[in-house]
């Protein structure tokens, strides 16, 4: 009973902390921008968690959906269409369409073959974006302005954009949780455990998994729309396989199989990436200046092992650590 209460309270606590952040010292400048970016990546991680935890499909091309949504913003911006009520649905539909087309091929395989096919599709899109000279090619493209809301520049302000990102994250989480709790979600979990048995009792795994893949792509496309607006810039780097790997790491770091764990993992990943160089600089005060300088410069050599240790020794991720009670 207590565990169930903690399971329900933890997601509300996470979203509540994000809502309270602007009022407890994170309401200005870089801090607000950093948290907004964390929420956007958290949305992409939630969409991937729905796919991995719900359907058992590990995609190394998920960042392609994120990039597809971002490039939809660029293409429409170049055409003079900047209304968010148009741009956001187009970004979501474009990413969902790409997911349907590629998923129809990838989902016919499983395991390593599925991972490699999604990676191949992601890389194809990356190289395609790099070749689009009209939209910046390798160098990327800067937006003329952020998307408009009913003709106003509401999203230009950092505070308004922060609250918009939080609202979309809460909506994406709520939709994903409703899907997981629905009959559709239960069938997906059954397919993840034993696809042959589910097919024997009348369900068609391909259709359910393809639908989940498209929904996941749609949510990632929405995250791409927000990311393009937050940076006011889009480049092929948005859809690299390394970004897909980072999203997987966020899901595992936060807690595989828990949607709110994806939010926690994304925030932890981004904050650690942001502040680790400063921590190393402070912690290395006893070292020679040149040694400390090299340590700070190569901070990723420390970042990687930290993440690996968390995954190895915090089974179930950060969400499980937070969920444990005194007698767990």
Protein Blocks (a to p, Z undefined) as FASTA:
>chain_A
ZZmmmmmmmmmmmmmmmmmmmmnopaghjlmmmmmmmmmmmmmmmmmmmmmmmnopacfk
lmmmmmmmmmmmmmmmmnopabfklmmmmmmmmmmmmmmmmmmmmmmpghjllmmmmmmm
mmmmmmmmmmmmknopjnopadfbdcdeehiaklmpmklmmmmmmmmmmmmmmmmmmmmm
mmklmmmmmmmmommlmmmnopafklmmmmmmmmmmmmmmmmmmmmmmmnopacfklmgf
klmmmmmmmmmmnoghiaklmmmmmmmmmmmmmmmmmmmmmmmmmpcfklmmmmmmmmmm
mmmmmmmmmmmmmghijmlmmmpcfkZZ
